[in-house]
Amino acid sequence: MAEKPKSTKSDEELLKLLLKASTQRAELRLMRIGGPRRFRYDVFSFKKKNPNDVVETINALLSPDIRLIKILLANPNGESFLKRLDMEGASTWKIWRVRCHIFLFAENLLSINKVINVALHNEELIWNLGIVGDQETLVTAYGLGTGHDDSAKAQWLKSSEYGSLSTAFYNYFEAISRRNDTIWLECNKNYSKSEPRWPSLFKGNAILAKEEHRDGIEEPQIEDHEVCKICTYPQSNQAEEQWLSLHEKYRKKQIGFRPAKVIRSLDNLRGKGLILECYKGPTLFELSFHLNNLITLNNDGTEKYGGILQMLFKDTLISLSEFQRLSNSVLPVSKRTTYPYAEKLCAALSDIQRHFPKISESIWTEAKHDAVTLGRELESESSVPFRDSHLKNRIWHDDRPVEEIAKSFLQITQEKVSSLITNSVIDIDFETTWLNVTPYDDPFHILFFEHSIYDSNISSEQRSLLLRKYESLFRPNSESYFWRTGLARSLREYCRRLWYRAVMPKTYERRYSMESPDYYLRLSLLCSSRSNGYLKLRRLLEALEVQAEEGARSYNFEEVLSQQESRISFLNNECRDDIISEQPLSPDPSPKNGFKIFIAYAHQDEEYLKKFIRCLVPLKRLGMIDLWHDHEILVGSDWDKKIRKELYDADIIVFLVSYDFLASEYISSVEVNRALIQHESKQSTVVPIIIRAVPLEHTEFSHIQALPSDGEPVVSWPEEDRAWVNIDEGFRKLIIEKKASRSRND
């Protein structure tokens, strides 16, 4: 047992409640986060049969005159509990500790006296209540404290003086006790050893260092060079131990992969965990953040600091490559399971839904259907272990301040930096390696996640430029799943940041303050625009975008084009570190001033294609537009790939609509589908032109304003030339509007 704590005012008030209930032979209702520290100690002591420690409070608790004791404790798996602990600045280790205290306290209470009933509630932690019968209520407002110290003032409310208020608190208690999400505990069950059921977005892995504050039940004994880690899931602890116990003969053969080391396993009241070698120093993410700041502030060091960033990224790619080669030897396929993309995505959306009441229920429901479809598709492609390979999972082993480490690089040669990387960078956190993910999950982390440190703006032209660079190096069968994987991963990461911002704002500041706000929203939107389908998910993303913080910083992908080739080569060449290049990519030439128009049409309507082109000749001569249709495809070219590329690059996408247009499978599944995604994301503007009569109201694009005016088909006009004049006028207005919009953005 820990040292006996001193009694607090909260302990004294609890004793008064027990004595009043005993004297009045009444029921007692208590609503608390946990119990006062001294009272918890007394309960644990009694359970351990320490007769000398049985005190007045325990004797009162055992009184046969108390008819019933109902105790509502905070659910240590719930949001309200996590929010309260976050307000107190608690570490994840302390959250584990308090969780364990509450469960042990509840188990011991249930075993002390049969009249005691204990439940876990999820209500907002505002009031600390003690209610004797229906006559007297003790109320404490938690404020910024826990309610178990002497910082909060208690108020006694007698029903004879505060009738309606006292009754209100009684009804409040009873309403919570009857809620569906209130969990009544059973006697003789070991709840403290159960796996946490925290919200899916909470990162529950706990770390205990030597300097961590300790109290209550026993903590593991560790030395200065050690750190204790406990993962939420037992499989995660096992996977971590497998990798960190990697034999020295394997370690010596690796160039970039340098896993930390395990010292011994652990089994205590928290659960099973590991005692690891402690590597003090910043993560590579933190180091990259400060290097990026130095690049911004120090023009003289731009080239050198940029080169160091490239070296860190390259080393991370090599590390991932070597990890994948070792994976089947360390943790065979038979010991791994598929990452539950569908379940994780739906849980993430559910976790944030209640924090966005302005978004309709139907949008959430439809988005979850899309999430299930997307998740199951990715699960079918999952075949490689999940390293969770980003710069936050690598440490620069150096206990100097991170700013000092970053500045010191300017004083040494690149060869020395390379040597320092080899001797200083350590790979940590292998708890996800028991899960199989798609082959594109870890590469996506490296390609995009570290860029959340940058603070700049993004335009559709810049976005298009970067994505085309990536696409040009993808194998044909990898493009679709790369962006789908990215959509699932970036959406979940965005949900996590939204959740922490709403529920645990102090932890959010500690963990994510270096990131550009809403970076992962922008990334999710990008991935959505590159993934076929999932329009309902896209709709939710756009609704979240509307509610994002006003003036939030976003991200300029063009800024890192010159740093991408090593990362792209990794994707294209399956982690072969011998071919990674450090040469920057040459940027594409500046885009033309004219707006690019893509024309989608059925070959049966070729006559009207020619008439439409003729209609826009004046605009083309003025350099305001640039037309593209499938006649531009050269002999011997991959026509499908060319169409997709031109479609993606288009500012305006025209549909020449007829029954033949609607009947074309390719037009419907590729051109219309992609165009509508780009239209909804405001990347392109879709303009349907009704050539011949069709049931427009039953098409996917019925909500988009068509030409000619009022949707009257071209062939139905008494004078067809007047229809084309109407179309010309409509396009002139659109071009003027888009040109003004482009000028404002520039």
C-alpha positions, 0 to 999 in steps of 0.5 A: 500500500502507498503511504496513508494520505491525510484526511481532507474536507471532502473526507470529513463531508463524506463521513457526515453524509454516512452518519446522517444516513445512519441516524435517519435510517435513510438511503444515501446517494453519492455522485463523484468522480471517484472517492476522496483519497483518504477514503479510498485508502481506507476502503483498500485497507479494509479489503486487505484486512488491516484491522488497525486501519479500520476507521470511523468512515468504514464503520459508518459505511458498514452501518446496518441502519443505512437502507441503501447506498447508490454511488455513481462514479465517473466512467473512466472509459468515457469522454467526460472523465477524459475531459476532466483529467485533461483540465488538470493537465494529466498525462496519459499515465495518470489517466491510466492510474486514475482509471485503475483507482476508480475500478479498484475502488468500485470493486472493493466497495461492492465487496464491503457491504451488500447494500452498496450499489455502484454504477459508472456514469458518462454525465458531464462532471459538474456536480459532486453530490451527496443526498441523504434520503430526500431531505438533505443534499450536499453539493460541490461544484467541481470548478477546476478542481477534482472535488476531492481536495479543499479547493471547492466550496460545499453547500448543504441544501435542506429540503425545508429551506431549498425545497425545489432546488434540493428536489431538482438535484435528487431528480437529476441523480435518479435520471442519470442512474436510469440512463441507458449508458449508465453501467451498473457494476456486478460484485466479484468482477475484476473490472480493473484488469479489463481492457480500456474501452476509451473513445476510438480516437483517444491515444491510450498508450501510456508512458512512465518515466523516472520523473513522473509523479507517483501516488496511490497504488504501486507504480513500477520501479524503474531506473533513470535509463528506463521508461515504462510503456503500457499499450491499450491492447495486449496484442500491441504489447506483444508486437512491441516486445517482438520488435524491440527484442530483435536479435543483435545479428539482425540489427547489425545488418540494417542501414536505417532501421534502428529499433529501440531495445526492451529491458524486461516485461512488466505485469502490474495493476495497470496491466501488461507492459514493457520496461524499455531503454530510455532515449531522451531527445526530440522526435524527428517531427519536432526536429523537422519543425525547427529545421523548417523554422530555421529555413524560414528565418535564415536565408544563408542556411536554406540549402543546407537545412533543406538538405538535412531534411532530405537526409532525414526523409531518406533515412526514414524511407530506408528504415521502412524498407528494411522493416518490411524485409524483416517483418515476416521473420519477426512477426509472421503473417499467422500472428497478424490480423487485418486492420479494421479500416471500416470499423475504425472509420465509422467509430471515428465519425461517431466519436466526433458527431455529437460535437457537430450538431449543426451537421444533419443526421442524414449526412453522418449516416450516409457518410458512415455507409461510404466509410464501410464501403471504403474500409472493406475495399481497403481491408481486401487489399491489406497485406503488409504489417503497419509500421505507422511510419512517420517522423513522430515515431523516430527519436533523435537521441540527444538530450540537448534542447531541440533548437540547439540541435537544429542550429548545430547542423549549420556548423558541420559538414553533410558527411558529419550529419549523415554519420550523426543520423546513423548514430542518433536516430532510433525507431520507436513505437511498434504497437501497430505491427500486428495489423496488416494494412494496404501497401500504400498506408506507410508510404502515404504517412511519409509522403504527406504526414510530416508536411503538416508542420508547414504553414502556407496556402494552397491553390487548385493549380498547385494541388494539381501540379503536385498530384500530377507529379505523383501520378506520373510515377505510379504503377497503373494498379496502385493509383486508386488504392493509394488515394483511397488509403490516403482518404481513410487515413487522413480522414481518421487523423482529422477526426482525431484532431477534432476530437482532441480539440473538443474533448481534451484541448490541453492535450491537443495543444501539447500534441498538435500545436506544431501542425497547421490547423485543419491540414488533415481536412485539406488532405482528406479533400484532396484524397477524396477528389482522387478517389472514385466514388465516396461522394457522401464522405465528400459531402461530410468533409465539405460540411466540416470544412464550412465549420472549420476555424475561420482563417485556418492555415492550410498547406502549399504542396508546391513548396515541397515539390523539390523534396519529393523525388526520394519519396516518390521513388520509394513508392515506385520502386518498392523500397529499394534504397539503392535507387533513391535519388536526391535530385529535385524534380523540375517544376512544370511550366506555368499554367496558361492564362486561358481556362481549360475546357474538357468536352465529354460527348457521345460519338453519335453527337460528333456533329454537335461537337463541331458546332459547339467548338465553332461557337467558342472560337471567338473566346479561343481567339481572345486566349480566354479558353483552351479546348480539349476533346478526344480528337486530341489523343495521338495514335499509340497513346494510352487513351484512357490515361490521357482522358483521365489526366485531361479531365482532372486538369480541366477548369470547366467540364462540358457535357453534350447531353443526349440519350447516346451520352447517357447510354455510354458506360464509359462516359457515365462511369469515368467522365461523369463520375469524376467530373461531379467529384471535381465539381462538388470539390470546386476544383472544376465547373460542370456545364451540361449542354442539352443537345437533344431531349432527355429526362434531365431531372433523373440524371446525376447532374440534374441539380447543375444549371444547364445551357441553353437557357431553361434547359431547352434542347439545342435541336428544339430551338426554332432557329438553332443558331440562336441556341448557340448564341445563348450558349456563347453568352452563358460561357462568356458570363462563366469565364468572366466570373472565373477570371475575377475569382482567379484574380482575387485568389492571386 
